[in-house]
């Protein structure tokens, strides 16, 4: 299970809580089959992909208008 706060995205498993992304997360969704989290940041106009196996994050989309006209919601796939 994952949860966002003002200082990042946290993974909650059993009695263990750890911060996996320290960005200012605005919204996220999870692809549990591919082990990826997709998230948007409050201070950015892109969408990022975080791989839970490799613990690496990469920007996969940049809004060319810079308008942040999209958001990701907590949808579990």
Phi and psi in degrees as GROMACS dihedral restraints (atoms count N, CA, C in turn):
[ dihedral_restraints ]
;  ai    aj    ak    al  type     phi  dphi    fc
    3     4     5     6     1  -124.8    20    10
    4     5     6     7     1   154.1    20    10
    6     7     8     9     1  -146.8    20    10
    7     8     9    10     1   142.6    20    10
    9    10    11    12     1  -105.2    20    10
   10    11    12    13     1   151.6    20    10
   12    13    14    15     1  -141.3    20    10
   13    14    15    16     1  -177.2    20    10
   15    16    17    18     1   -67.9    20    10
   16    17    18    19     1   -15.5    20    10
   18    19    20    21     1  -115.0    20    10
   19    20    21    22     1    15.4    20    10
   21    22    23    24     1   146.7    20    10
   22    23    24    25     1  -171.8    20    10
   24    25    26    27     1  -111.7    20    10
   25    26    27    28     1   130.0    20    10
   27    28    29    30     1  -113.8    20    10
   28    29    30    31     1   140.8    20    10
   30    31    32    33     1  -101.0    20    10
   31    32    33    34     1   129.5    20    10
   33    34    35    36     1  -116.6    20    10
   34    35    36    37     1   117.9    20    10
   36    37    38    39     1  -141.1    20    10
   37    38    39    40     1   120.6    20    10
   39    40    41    42     1    55.1    20    10
   40    41    42    43     1  -122.1    20    10
   42    43    44    45     1  -103.1    20    10
   43    44    45    46     1    14.9    20    10
   45    46    47    48     1  -107.2    20    10
   46    47    48    49     1   131.9    20    10
   48    49    50    51     1  -124.4    20    10
   49    50    51    52     1   126.5    20    10
   51    52    53    54     1  -139.1    20    10
   52    53    54    55     1   145.7    20    10
   54    55    56    57     1   -81.4    20    10
   55    56    57    58     1   123.1    20    10
   57    58    59    60     1  -104.2    20    10
   58    59    60    61     1   -24.7    20    10
   60    61    62    63     1  -138.1    20    10
   61    62    63    64     1   128.4    20    10
   63    64    65    66     1   -98.5    20    10
   64    65    66    67     1     6.9    20    10
   66    67    68    69     1   -72.2    20    10
   67    68    69    70     1   163.5    20    10
   69    70    71    72     1   -80.6    20    10
   70    71    72    73     1    88.4    20    10
   72    73    74    75     1   -75.5    20    10
   73    74    75    76     1   132.3    20    10
   75    76    77    78     1   -97.1    20    10
   76    77    78    79     1   -38.9    20    10
   78    79    80    81     1  -163.9    20    10
   79    80    81    82     1   159.6    20    10
   81    82    83    84     1  -153.5    20    10
   82    83    84    85     1   162.6    20    10
   84    85    86    87     1  -142.6    20    10
   85    86    87    88     1   159.4    20    10
   87    88    89    90     1  -122.1    20    10
   88    89    90    91     1   134.2    20    10
   90    91    92    93     1  -109.8    20    10
   91    92    93    94     1    93.6    20    10
   93    94    95    96     1   -71.4    20    10
   94    95    96    97     1   -23.8    20    10
   96    97    98    99     1   -71.8    20    10
   97    98    99   100     1   -37.8    20    10
   99   100   101   102     1   -96.7    20    10
  100   101   102   103     1    -3.3    20    10
  102   103   104   105     1    64.0    20    10
  103   104   105   106     1    40.3    20    10
  105   106   107   108     1  -121.6    20    10
  106   107   108   109     1   143.7    20    10
  108   109   110   111     1  -110.2    20    10
  109   110   111   112     1   135.8    20    10
  111   112   113   114     1  -113.2    20    10
  112   113   114   115     1   131.1    20    10
  114   115   116   117     1  -145.1    20    10
  115   116   117   118     1   157.2    20    10
  117   118   119   120     1  -116.4    20    10
  118   119   120   121     1   150.6    20    10
  120   121   122   123     1  -108.2    20    10
  121   122   123   124     1   146.9    20    10
  123   124   125   126     1   -65.4    20    10
  124   125   126   127     1   -31.2    20    10
  126   127   128   129     1  -100.6    20    10
  127   128   129   130     1    19.6    20    10
  129   130   131   132     1  -146.7    20    10
  130   131   132   133     1   162.2    20    10
  132   133   134   135     1  -111.5    20    10
  133   134   135   136     1    21.6    20    10
  135   136   137   138     1  -113.7    20    10
  136   137   138   139     1   176.0    20    10
  138   139   140   141     1  -117.9    20    10
  139   140   141   142     1   136.4    20    10
  141   142   143   144     1  -114.0    20    10
  142   143   144   145     1   152.3    20    10
  144   145   146   147     1  -118.8    20    10
  145   146   147   148     1   129.0    20    10
  147   148   149   150     1  -116.4    20    10
  148   149   150   151     1   122.2    20    10
  150   151   152   153     1   -90.6    20    10
  151   152   153   154     1   121.4    20    10
  153   154   155   156     1   -73.3    20    10
  154   155   156   157     1   -18.5    20    10
  156   157   158   159     1   -79.7    20    10
  157   158   159   160     1   -46.3    20    10
  159   160   161   162     1   -91.3    20    10
  160   161   162   163     1   -13.3    20    10
  162   163   164   165     1    60.3    20    10
  163   164   165   166     1    33.2    20    10
  165   166   167   168     1  -112.3    20    10
  166   167   168   169     1   144.5    20    10
  168   169   170   171     1  -120.9    20    10
  169   170   171   172     1   139.2    20    10
  171   172   173   174     1  -143.3    20    10
  172   173   174   175     1   141.5    20    10
  174   175   176   177     1   -75.6    20    10
  175   176   177   178     1   126.3    20    10
  177   178   179   180     1  -111.0    20    10
  178   179   180   181     1   -10.3    20    10
  180   181   182   183     1  -152.4    20    10
  181   182   183   184     1   137.3    20    10
  183   184   185   186     1  -124.9    20    10
  184   185   186   187     1   124.3    20    10
  186   187   188   189     1   -68.4    20    10
  187   188   189   190     1   112.8    20    10
  189   190   191   192     1   -63.5    20    10
  190   191   192   193     1   -23.0    20    10
  192   193   194   195     1   -84.1    20    10
  193   194   195   196     1   -16.5    20    10
  195   196   197   198     1    66.1    20    10
  196   197   198   199     1    28.6    20    10
  198   199   200   201     1  -100.7    20    10
  199   200   201   202     1    -8.1    20    10
  201   202   203   204     1    50.1    20    10
  202   203   204   205     1    51.3    20    10
  204   205   206   207     1   -87.4    20    10
  205   206   207   208     1    13.3    20    10
  207   208   209   210     1  -133.1    20    10
  208   209   210   211     1   164.0    20    10
  210   211   212   213     1  -150.5    20    10
  211   212   213   214     1   153.7    20    10
  213   214   215   216     1  -105.8    20    10
  214   215   216   217     1   138.0    20    10
  216   217   218   219     1  -113.2    20    10
  217   218   219   220     1   166.1    20    10
  219   220   221   222     1   -72.5    20    10
  220   221   222   223     1    85.8    20    10
  222   223   224   225     1  -115.8    20    10
  223   224   225   226     1   130.4    20    10
  225   226   227   228     1  -105.7    20    10
  226   227   228   229     1   125.4    20    10
